[in-house]
Amino acid sequence: RVRNAKTVAYKVPVQKIDLRASYAFFEYNVRTSDNVELVLEGTIFWQVVDVPKMVAATGDPKGDIWYHARSDLIQAVSMVTLEEFMKGFNTIVASAATT
């Protein structure tokens, strides 16, 4: 389970699947290509649209989304300098979100 304390804690047994939009807070330490360390904080939003596919793919969808978003943001930020990051933050995050 992902608590809204910005860390993954443990899995929760599921009896019903909530199809409403969901969210989780995050705080990631990342480094730019010129080795500047940044702390990114934000909120991840998602929604289950295909229950059978989700059940077949994962036992922890919230945790998987949290880790996937973390990986994509770290990778996207590591490919730009601090100056590029400051100029194009929204574009960088949008490109990371599409992966």
Secondary structure, DSSP 4 states (H G I P E B T S, - for coil): -B-TTSSB------SS---S-EEEEEEEEEE-TT--EEEEEEEEEE----HHHHHHH-S-HHHHHHHHHHHHHHHHHHTS-HHHHHHSHHHHHHHHHT-
